[in-house]
Amino acid sequence: MRLTTKLGIAAIAMAAGLTSVQATDFPEKGKTVTLVIPFPPGGASDVLGRVVAQKLGELWGVTTVVENRAGGESMVGAAAVANGKKDGYYIGLFTLDFVLNRIVQTSQPYDAARDFTPVAQLAQSSLVLVVNSKSEIKTFGDLKAASEKKADGLNFSSCCSVMYFSTEMLKNSTRIKGMHIPYKGSAPSVGAVVAGETDFAIDTPLSIKPFVDSGKLRALLVTSRERAPAFPQVPSLTEAGVPGSFELGTWWGILMPSGVPPQIVAKTSESLKEIMDMPDVKQKLADLGLESQWGSGKEFGQMMEADHARYAKVAKENNLVFKH
């Protein structure tokens, strides 16, 4: 029994030693880092993720692979990360969706509170409400009036819990009538408005701006109390007459599976800070309508918990659930 115990202790010590060595050697040259993006190509998350993956590859001297795992309101990609290898080379880029899914989804294929390790926040952004440029709707007031003329109101497209939640909050505060049409990503959701399949949508500046610049979409408001740098000509919530003091937006951050050695998490977080501080990355994000906003793993985790408490209260007060 004593021999067995000693062997067991030795095995544990050896495993701990190997983990320590692996963490010290991280990242190893020639390794492959996989970045999971739980949305289709073409949206804000995809573009930001590819910028980060490229810079991380250059910084670490590794190969980076981007995997778009869309579906299930971003839960397919989240499940992949939750079940991924715990060696630091398998990571995921997530948005506020990750938090909101804990609130509005009836079930999830993972435990959001226990199966992930927060690594770093990367960026944040307000959102933009748009209609087709051929629409007779010119202002937010026109949108509200048009919704009142139809029995079921207008229909709106959204790709995920963030956009759905934001639209429902705006509807509830302004009494706009609208019916939700879900899509699997920002690109198809915004594309639905361009094609005239839906009446309006709320999405990120990155997904919206090309269509506004080309004249295919008309921006009615930004979801902040001040005008957004990417859309200086578009009214803010206050200017559009939206009551209250709330603002709507989203963030992007990196998560790893739980169980990754702390030294690896810390190293990755430090490298991501270095990337987000790069002038060309800051400018790239600004051009896309995003704001570079790094936060440590601890800060990121605290922010997610604060968001969960805030939005859970809003969801309860407004009876919000996700409608598939």
C-alpha angles and dihedrals in degrees: 000000000000091000090050091049092049091049090049092051090047091051091051091048091049091050091049090049092051091049090051092050091047091050092048092051093048123154100034118201113250095026122129121237115202117205113196117208111191093209136069122266118278103045132103094268092052095050094044091045093054092049090052093044092052093048092045090052091051093045096048100032092237137124114257125205124192116211118194105206103175127174142078093055089298093312093112091063092041091054090052091055093044089055096039128114114286095223099100095252095096114067140154137219112221140178136205083286088082091063097039092052088064087060107037103030117086092213140006131199091233142030105261092197097051111023099065140060118213110229107172145326112240111181147347138206145180118235135241131223115217141179131190110283090231090059120108087229106106103162140025087256089057089051092054092047092049091051091054092055093063125069093226095029124228123322122239132195126221134170103207149000094283094058094038092048093046093050093048091050090051091047093050094049095048101030094239113163115226144152121222121236110186124215131183098241147004093262095058092037094054090038089059090062091047090052093046093244092123131027101229146349141194116220144140123298089245093058093041106039101072091055093045091049091049092050096245096112134036119216113219102179146345117234097238131085091244130048116270120243090230091054107030092160095054120093121247124233090267094049091048090056098250107157126228132036101268122122129199128218146119141235138212126223144159124251131183130195114275114263098047109139111264092234090059092047091050093047091050092047091051091049091050090052089053090051096047090049092056110114093224091051092049090050092046091053092046090052088054094049094253129121121224106236116167121190130175122252091259093049091045092051092049091049092052092051091048090050090049092054093045098048095040087061092048092047092051093047092049098035093237120178128159114262113206 
